[in-house]
């Protein structure tokens, strides 16, 4: 059986086999070993075409299982071609018990592991674990940034406002490379919020991902004056159909290798793209207002949140919070069985001006929203102010509530949160 590490660290795979018995066992093992099957080719080895190899290259699986039972020599030639093309990271052969000479030839063609038929699910899981250990050194050497997904349970919830401003403040606070991804490919508005007119969009990057490196990536990103990079949604919503779910996954993985922070503004619906963002996220943030439709949608979606996030933290941010609202924070927490992670005040005038002018709140310090977004970025980045800085304690009733909401998960103590200095205060020091 797979251990905890196996279940928590999914890797991608492809299978080439016409053996239905083996394919059934493989699917069982894939579910046990957290193995994501990105391409399933039930074709004989002689019928594997250039189109099939293009699909393999496009999906770039970590593991490729090749059934050599019917055509072992031709299967080795296919393995050699796959290896020479740089497709996949590790090949696993499957077939009848073979001679040492054949196994040596298979290894020379690129087969890293060989399973003799009949193969059990446990044998496949064990092979996946061996592969995971073999791949680990390369993975450890790669850069892996942090990806945070922002989602609103209903339209107009404010996820785009939170995501755009948070991306800017994380970059300003830490100086680390930060990318903002507009994953609402039909009607995304992140470019408008930043007053940018991107030349390219996520659609263009998806179509050329197979040849994009670090240097070429920058040409697909629109750089904002704050220093963050935006991967925009297309202006024409009809182009959204050109991007597959697997391409979304590959783009997010690629960005995590080249940025320290990747902030994803998800679609305002539980689409497959939202699922892919949740699966790749280091943290998921539900941006909600305190109203009945939002509460109901959170309740309806919670089983999906748990499934999509795969055990990663899902946190609740209350936007446009009004302490005089008929529905209190306690009411909300009780209804959705989640603690509120952060609140952002209802500052309609400031937010409206920011949206219409394309000037992010966080770059116009002084508003209540700007201060609270600064605090949210500090919390996510793990940066807190100290008594020797120009931090300040929020002493009002609202401030005491902020302290309670800013405490560690599960804590009900009322501790004040030390806010970091605003941009204006930092410049004056």
C-alpha positions as CSV (number, residue, x, y, z in Angstrom):
1,X,0.0,0.0,0.0
2,X,1.1,3.6,-0.6
3,X,2.4,5.5,2.3
4,X,1.4,9.0,3.4
5,X,4.1,10.7,1.3
6,X,2.8,8.9,-1.8
7,X,-0.7,10.1,-1.3
8,X,0.3,13.7,-0.6
9,X,2.7,14.2,-3.5
10,X,1.0,13.5,-6.9
11,X,3.0,13.2,-10.0
12,X,1.8,12.9,-13.6
13,X,1.9,9.9,-15.9
14,X,1.0,8.4,-19.3
15,X,0.3,4.9,-20.3
16,X,0.7,3.1,-23.7
17,X,-1.0,-0.3,-23.6
18,X,-3.8,-2.3,-25.3
19,X,-3.9,-4.9,-22.4
20,X,-7.2,-4.2,-20.7
21,X,-6.2,-6.3,-17.7
22,X,-3.1,-4.3,-17.1
23,X,-4.9,-1.1,-17.8
24,X,-7.5,-1.9,-15.1
25,X,-4.7,-2.7,-12.5
26,X,-2.9,0.5,-13.6
27,X,-6.0,2.7,-12.9
28,X,-6.4,1.1,-9.5
29,X,-2.7,1.7,-8.6
30,X,-2.8,5.3,-10.0
31,X,-5.6,6.1,-7.5
32,X,-3.7,4.6,-4.7
33,X,-0.4,6.2,-5.6
34,X,-1.7,9.8,-6.2
35,X,-0.7,9.3,-9.8
36,X,-2.4,11.8,-12.2
37,X,-2.9,10.2,-15.6
38,X,-2.5,13.0,-18.2
39,X,-2.6,10.7,-21.3
40,X,-4.0,7.3,-21.9
41,X,-3.0,5.7,-25.3
42,X,-4.7,2.3,-25.8
43,X,-2.8,1.7,-29.1
44,X,-0.4,-1.0,-30.2
45,X,3.3,0.0,-30.4
46,X,3.4,-0.1,-34.2
47,X,0.4,2.4,-34.3
48,X,2.0,5.0,-32.1
49,X,2.1,8.0,-34.4
50,X,3.8,11.4,-34.5
51,X,0.5,12.9,-33.3
52,X,0.7,10.6,-30.2
53,X,4.3,11.7,-29.4
54,X,3.3,15.4,-29.8
55,X,0.5,14.8,-27.3
56,X,3.1,13.2,-25.0
57,X,5.4,16.1,-25.4
58,X,2.6,18.6,-24.8
59,X,1.5,17.0,-21.6
60,X,5.1,16.4,-20.3
61,X,4.3,13.5,-17.9
62,X,6.8,12.6,-15.2
63,X,6.3,8.9,-15.8
64,X,5.5,7.0,-19.0
65,X,4.4,3.3,-18.8
66,X,5.1,1.4,-22.0
67,X,3.7,-2.0,-22.6
68,X,6.3,-4.0,-24.5
69,X,4.5,-7.4,-24.4
70,X,3.5,-7.6,-28.1
71,X,6.4,-5.8,-29.7
72,X,9.4,-5.8,-27.3
73,X,12.1,-4.8,-29.8
74,X,9.9,-2.1,-31.4
75,X,8.9,-1.0,-27.9
76,X,12.6,-0.4,-27.1
77,X,12.9,1.7,-30.3
78,X,9.9,3.7,-29.2
79,X,11.4,4.2,-25.8
80,X,14.7,5.4,-27.4
81,X,12.7,7.9,-29.6
82,X,10.8,9.2,-26.6
83,X,14.1,9.6,-24.6
84,X,15.9,11.3,-27.5
85,X,13.0,13.8,-27.8
86,X,13.2,14.6,-24.1
87,X,9.7,13.5,-23.5
88,X,8.9,12.5,-19.9
89,X,11.3,12.2,-17.1
90,X,11.3,8.4,-16.5
91,X,10.1,5.4,-18.6
92,X,8.8,2.2,-17.1
93,X,8.5,-0.9,-19.2
94,X,5.9,-3.6,-18.8
95,X,5.9,-7.1,-20.3
96,X,6.7,-10.8,-19.9
97,X,9.7,-12.0,-18.0
98,X,12.7,-11.2,-20.2
99,X,16.4,-12.2,-20.5
100,X,19.2,-10.2,-18.9
101,X,20.4,-9.2,-22.4
102,X,17.0,-7.8,-23.3
103,X,16.7,-5.9,-20.0
104,X,20.1,-4.4,-20.7
105,X,19.1,-3.3,-24.1
106,X,15.9,-1.8,-22.7
107,X,17.9,0.2,-20.1
108,X,20.1,1.5,-22.9
109,X,17.0,2.7,-24.8
110,X,15.8,4.7,-21.8
111,X,13.7,2.2,-19.8
112,X,14.5,3.0,-16.1
113,X,12.3,0.2,-14.5
114,X,10.7,-3.0,-15.8
115,X,7.7,-4.8,-14.4
116,X,7.0,-8.4,-15.4
117,X,3.4,-9.4,-16.2
118,X,1.1,-10.2,-14.6
119,X,1.6,-7.0,-12.7
120,X,-0.2,-6.2,-9.4
121,X,-1.3,-2.8,-8.2
122,X,1.2,-3.0,-5.3
123,X,4.0,-3.5,-7.8
124,X,3.0,-0.4,-9.8
125,X,2.8,1.6,-6.5
126,X,6.2,0.4,-5.6
127,X,7.6,1.4,-9.0
128,X,6.0,4.9,-8.6
129,X,7.7,5.2,-5.2
130,X,11.1,4.2,-6.7
131,X,10.5,6.8,-9.4
132,X,9.5,9.4,-6.9
133,X,12.8,9.0,-5.1
134,X,14.8,9.0,-8.3
135,X,13.1,12.3,-9.4
136,X,13.4,14.0,-6.0
137,X,17.0,15.3,-6.4
138,X,16.0,17.1,-9.6
139,X,12.8,18.5,-8.0
140,X,14.7,19.7,-5.0
141,X,17.1,21.6,-7.2
142,X,14.3,23.5,-8.9
143,X,12.9,26.7,-7.6
144,X,9.3,26.3,-6.2
145,X,7.5,29.5,-5.4
146,X,4.3,29.8,-3.4
147,X,0.9,29.9,-5.2
148,X,-2.2,31.3,-3.6
149,X,-5.6,31.0,-5.2
150,X,-8.4,33.6,-4.6
151,X,-12.0,32.7,-5.3
152,X,-15.3,34.4,-4.6
153,X,-18.5,32.3,-4.0
154,X,-20.5,34.8,-6.0
155,X,-19.9,37.6,-8.6
156,X,-18.7,40.9,-7.2
157,X,-17.3,39.4,-4.1
158,X,-14.0,41.3,-4.4
159,X,-11.5,38.5,-5.2
160,X,-9.9,40.5,-8.0
161,X,-9.5,43.6,-5.8
162,X,-7.9,41.5,-3.0
163,X,-5.7,39.5,-5.4
164,X,-4.3,42.5,-7.4
165,X,-3.5,44.5,-4.3
166,X,-2.1,41.6,-2.4
167,X,0.3,40.7,-5.2
168,X,1.6,44.3,-5.2
169,X,2.0,44.4,-1.5
170,X,3.7,41.0,-1.3
171,X,6.3,42.3,-3.8
172,X,6.8,45.6,-2.0
173,X,7.0,43.9,1.4
174,X,9.5,41.2,0.4
175,X,11.1,42.3,-2.8
176,X,10.5,38.9,-4.3
177,X,9.4,38.1,-7.8
178,X,5.6,38.1,-8.0
179,X,3.2,37.1,-10.7
180,X,-0.5,37.8,-10.9
181,X,-2.5,35.3,-13.0
182,X,-6.0,36.2,-14.3
183,X,-7.6,32.8,-14.7
184,X,-11.0,34.1,-15.5
185,X,-10.5,33.6,-19.3
186,X,-13.9,34.7,-20.3
187,X,-14.4,38.0,-18.4
188,X,-11.3,38.6,-16.3
189,X,-10.6,42.2,-15.3
190,X,-7.2,42.2,-13.6
191,X,-5.6,44.2,-16.5
192,X,-8.3,46.8,-16.1
193,X,-7.7,47.0,-12.3
194,X,-4.0,47.7,-13.1
195,X,-4.6,50.0,-16.1
196,X,-2.6,47.7,-18.3
197,X,-3.1,46.8,-22.0
198,X,-1.3,43.5,-22.3
199,X,0.0,42.6,-25.7
200,X,-0.3,38.9,-25.0
201,X,-2.4,36.7,-22.7
202,X,-2.5,33.3,-21.0
203,X,-3.9,32.0,-24.3
204,X,-0.7,32.9,-26.1
205,X,1.5,31.4,-23.5
206,X,-0.5,28.1,-23.5
207,X,0.1,27.8,-27.3
208,X,3.8,28.2,-27.0
209,X,4.5,26.6,-23.6
210,X,6.5,23.8,-25.2
211,X,9.2,26.3,-26.3
212,X,9.1,28.9,-23.5
213,X,12.1,29.4,-21.2
214,X,12.7,31.9,-18.5
215,X,13.8,34.6,-20.9
216,X,10.9,34.2,-23.3
217,X,8.4,34.0,-20.4
218,X,8.8,37.7,-19.8
219,X,7.5,38.6,-23.2
220,X,4.1,37.1,-22.3
221,X,3.9,39.0,-19.0
222,X,2.7,42.6,-18.7
223,X,4.8,44.4,-16.1
224,X,3.0,46.9,-13.8
225,X,4.7,50.0,-12.5
226,X,4.7,48.4,-9.0
227,X,7.1,45.7,-10.2
228,X,4.7,42.7,-10.4
229,X,4.0,40.8,-13.7
230,X,0.5,40.1,-14.9
231,X,-0.4,37.0,-17.0
232,X,-3.7,38.4,-18.4
233,X,-6.9,36.9,-19.6
234,X,-7.7,37.4,-23.3
235,X,-9.7,40.4,-24.3
236,X,-11.9,38.2,-26.5
237,X,-13.8,35.7,-24.3
238,X,-14.2,33.3,-27.2
239,X,-10.5,32.5,-27.0
240,X,-10.9,30.8,-23.6
241,X,-11.9,27.5,-25.3
242,X,-8.3,27.3,-26.7
243,X,-6.8,26.4,-23.4
244,X,-7.1,22.9,-22.0
245,X,-7.2,22.1,-18.3
246,X,-3.8,20.3,-18.5
247,X,-2.3,23.5,-20.1
248,X,-3.6,25.5,-17.1
249,X,-1.8,23.0,-14.8
250,X,1.4,23.2,-16.7
251,X,1.4,27.0,-16.8
252,X,0.9,27.2,-13.0
253,X,3.7,24.7,-12.5
254,X,5.9,26.7,-14.9
255,X,5.2,30.0,-13.1
256,X,6.0,28.5,-9.7
257,X,9.4,27.6,-11.0
258,X,10.2,31.2,-12.1
259,X,8.4,33.3,-9.5
260,X,8.5,33.5,-5.7
261,X,4.8,34.3,-5.4
262,X,2.1,33.4,-7.9
263,X,-1.3,35.0,-7.1
264,X,-4.2,33.5,-9.0
265,X,-7.5,35.3,-9.5
266,X,-9.8,32.4,-10.2
267,X,-13.0,32.4,-12.2
268,X,-16.2,33.3,-10.4
269,X,-17.4,29.7,-10.8
270,X,-16.2,26.2,-9.9
271,X,-14.8,25.5,-13.4
272,X,-12.1,22.9,-14.2
273,X,-9.7,25.8,-14.3
274,X,-10.6,26.7,-10.7
275,X,-10.0,23.1,-9.8
276,X,-6.6,23.1,-11.3
277,X,-5.6,26.3,-9.5
278,X,-6.8,24.9,-6.1
279,X,-4.9,21.7,-6.7
280,X,-1.6,23.6,-7.3
281,X,-2.2,26.2,-4.6
282,X,-0.2,26.3,-1.4
283,X,-3.2,28.1,0.1
284,X,-6.8,28.8,-1.0
285,X,-8.6,32.0,0.0
286,X,-12.3,32.3,-0.2
287,X,-13.2,36.0,-0.5
288,X,-16.8,36.5,0.7
289,X,-19.2,39.2,1.8
290,X,-21.4,38.7,4.9
291,X,-24.7,38.2,3.1
292,X,-27.1,35.2,2.7
293,X,-26.2,34.4,-1.0
294,X,-22.5,34.2,-0.2
295,X,-23.0,32.1,2.9
296,X,-25.3,29.7,1.0
297,X,-22.8,29.3,-1.8
298,X,-20.0,28.6,0.6
299,X,-22.1,26.0,2.3
300,X,-22.9,24.3,-1.0
301,X,-19.3,24.4,-2.2
302,X,-17.5,23.2,1.0
303,X,-17.3,19.5,0.0
304,X,-15.8,20.7,-3.3
305,X,-13.3,23.0,-1.6
306,X,-12.1,20.1,0.6
307,X,-11.7,17.8,-2.5
308,X,-10.1,20.4,-4.8
309,X,-7.6,21.7,-2.3
310,X,-6.3,18.2,-1.5
311,X,-5.7,19.0,2.2
312,X,-4.1,22.4,1.7
313,X,-5.4,25.2,3.9
314,X,-8.7,26.9,2.8
315,X,-9.1,30.3,4.5
316,X,-12.0,32.7,4.6
317,X,-11.5,36.5,4.0
318,X,-14.5,38.7,4.7
319,X,-14.6,41.7,2.2
320,X,-16.6,44.9,2.6
321,X,-17.0,44.1,6.3
322,X,-19.4,46.3,8.2
323,X,-19.4,45.8,12.0
324,X,-23.0,47.0,12.1
325,X,-24.3,44.4,9.7
326,X,-27.3,42.3,10.8
327,X,-25.2,39.2,10.2
328,X,-22.2,39.1,12.5
329,X,-18.8,37.4,12.1
330,X,-19.9,34.8,14.7
331,X,-23.0,34.1,12.6
332,X,-20.9,33.6,9.5
333,X,-18.4,31.4,11.2
334,X,-21.1,29.3,12.8
335,X,-23.0,29.0,9.5
336,X,-20.0,27.9,7.3
337,X,-18.1,26.2,10.1
338,X,-14.9,28.1,9.2
339,X,-13.0,30.7,11.1
340,X,-12.6,34.1,9.5
341,X,-8.9,34.6,8.6
342,X,-9.1,38.3,7.8
343,X,-11.5,41.1,7.2
344,X,-11.3,44.1,4.8
345,X,-13.6,47.1,5.6
346,X,-16.4,48.4,3.5
347,X,-14.7,51.4,2.0
348,X,-16.9,51.9,-1.1
349,X,-15.5,55.3,-2.2
350,X,-11.9,54.2,-2.2
351,X,-12.5,50.9,-3.9
352,X,-14.7,52.5,-6.5
353,X,-12.1,55.2,-7.3
354,X,-9.4,52.5,-7.5
355,X,-11.4,50.3,-9.9
356,X,-12.4,53.2,-12.2
357,X,-9.0,54.8,-12.3
358,X,-6.8,51.7,-12.5
359,X,-4.8,52.9,-9.4
360,X,-4.5,50.0,-6.9
361,X,-5.6,50.8,-3.3
362,X,-2.3,49.6,-1.9
363,X,-0.4,52.3,-3.9
364,X,-2.6,55.1,-2.4
365,X,-1.9,54.6,1.3
366,X,-4.2,56.2,3.9
367,X,-7.5,54.4,3.3
368,X,-8.7,51.8,5.8
369,X,-8.7,49.2,3.0
370,X,-5.1,49.9,2.1
371,X,-4.0,49.4,5.8
372,X,-5.9,46.2,6.1
373,X,-4.5,44.8,2.8
374,X,-1.0,45.7,4.1
375,X,-1.8,43.6,7.2
376,X,-3.1,40.7,5.1
377,X,0.1,40.6,3.0
378,X,2.2,40.8,6.1
379,X,0.3,37.8,7.6
380,X,0.6,35.7,4.4
381,X,4.3,36.6,4.0
382,X,5.0,35.9,7.7
383,X,6.2,39.4,8.4
384,X,5.1,41.3,11.5
385,X,5.9,44.6,12.9
386,X,7.7,45.1,16.2
387,X,7.5,47.6,19.1
388,X,10.7,49.4,17.8
389,X,9.1,50.1,14.4
390,X,6.3,52.4,13.5
391,X,3.8,49.6,13.9
392,X,0.6,50.4,15.7
393,X,-2.0,48.5,17.7
394,X,-5.6,48.8,16.6
395,X,-7.2,49.8,19.9
396,X,-10.8,50.3,18.9
397,X,-13.5,47.7,19.2
398,X,-13.0,46.9,15.5
399,X,-9.2,46.6,16.2
400,X,-9.8,44.1,19.0
401,X,-12.0,42.1,16.6
402,X,-9.1,42.2,14.1
403,X,-6.8,40.9,16.8
404,X,-9.1,38.0,17.4
405,X,-9.5,37.2,13.8
406,X,-5.7,37.5,13.2
407,X,-4.8,34.9,15.8
408,X,-3.7,31.3,15.0
409,X,-6.3,28.9,13.7
410,X,-8.4,27.5,16.5
411,X,-7.5,30.3,18.9
412,X,-10.2,32.3,20.5
413,X,-8.0,34.7,22.5
414,X,-8.3,38.4,21.8
415,X,-4.8,39.5,20.9
416,X,-4.1,42.7,19.1
417,X,-2.3,42.4,15.8
418,X,0.7,44.6,15.2
419,X,0.4,46.2,11.9
420,X,3.4,46.9,9.7
421,X,4.1,50.5,8.7
422,X,2.2,51.9,5.7
423,X,4.2,52.9,2.6
424,X,3.8,56.6,3.6
425,X,5.2,55.9,7.1
426,X,8.1,53.9,5.7
427,X,9.0,56.8,3.4
428,X,8.9,59.2,6.3
429,X,11.2,57.2,8.5
